[in-house]
Amino acid sequence: MDLSRFPRRRYSVGPTPLEFLPNFTRALAELCPDGQGPQIWIKRDDMLGLTPGGNKTRKLEFLAADAMAQGADTLITCGAPQSNHCRATLSSAIKENMKCRFVIEERVPGSYNADASGNNFLFRLMGVESITVVPAGTNMLVAMQQVAAELAALGRKGYIVPGGGSNAVGGLGYVACAQELQQQFFEQGVQIDKVVVGSGSSGTHGGLLAGFLGNNIQIPIIGIGVSRDPVDQDPLVHKEAQAVADLLGLNMTVPREAVLSFGDWWRPKYSVPNAAMVEAVQMLARTEAILLDPVYTGKIMAGLIGLARKGYFKPDEKVLFIHTGGAPSLHAFEPVVLGLTEMPAL
Ligand SMILES: *Cc1c(COP(=O)(O)O)cnc(C)c1O
């Protein structure tokens, strides 16, 4: 599959590491039936370029290139108060000498605090041009179109990057990741049995699936929902994978049964902590010195740990966890991840 016909900017130097996690694998086995668990591998997409990496970087390589091809001078995007995606979009805009404007949705009422640490601090440090805060349930596309109209009135040109960078163009970033992984499996002589990835706005899960199908990589992908249970999440992922496959001209219908996800671990609500997330963040930090985040990867890893505990993976099966980044928001949740705050047990 040839991605070279799609305009792309480069924000990372070479592939991100694909590594075995020996200490975490040992600690996980102790929690599994009969003390036997899967071997856990990690794809370090937290080490991608931009400030400081994460899955949005891959999507923005294609989205920013598209914005530049259209002559835009400003990237407009949207997200939740501690949005990694907004932070990465701002980084991309800075690199490309564009301005950047956000629409922030307060999914939890009153949760946006301009003085907060984590990503909010980085928004200010890197100099976002404007932030419009809107209540939960606002039509974000319409809100971003309003920002674009304000820019047009000033003789400027905005480019709307959808929430999470998840459309067909953004999904190409995870097709590129699928190709990178295929090359690494070959070079490192690793045969992975299952891939675990976060599933939110679905560009990562859907793009990776389209990339696996297009490259004939027959490893099942297990999504862990960060905001929805499978009944709502799977159709989104399917739609995204199909849109990416169509853009690639694969001429295929994405099989509905290729989309698999689990819910539950995102509860009680998107971005609201739970005890399983805290356990996962602490476990990876204390066994491998790798930082997860409270909103996404902590809950995604909690899903992997939870499935392993139930005996979902066969002993010694090789499971690859895609680390999609997010560590800056840890600093907005310090007492929580240290276990100093009461929270839902799940
Ligand atoms: C956005 C994000 C995700 C979810 O990826 P989607 O492509 O939106 O499904 C997972 N992890 C982190 C750290 C993120 O910022």
The ligand as a Gaussian input file, in Angstrom:
#p B3LYP/6-31G(d) Opt

LIG

0 1
 C       -6.854000      10.942000      21.811000
 C       -6.196000       9.913000      22.630000
 C       -6.585000       8.553000      22.554000
 C       -7.747000       8.081000      21.737000
 O       -7.457000       8.047000      20.354000
 P       -8.614000       8.251000      19.294000
 O       -7.931000       8.229000      17.988000
 O       -9.299000       9.535000      19.604000
 O       -9.569000       7.108000      19.427000
 C       -5.872000       7.627000      23.296000
 N       -4.855000       8.005000      24.099000
 C       -4.468000       9.290000      24.214000
 C       -3.361000       9.626000      25.141000
 C       -5.132000      10.299000      23.490000
 O       -4.743000      11.571000      23.629000

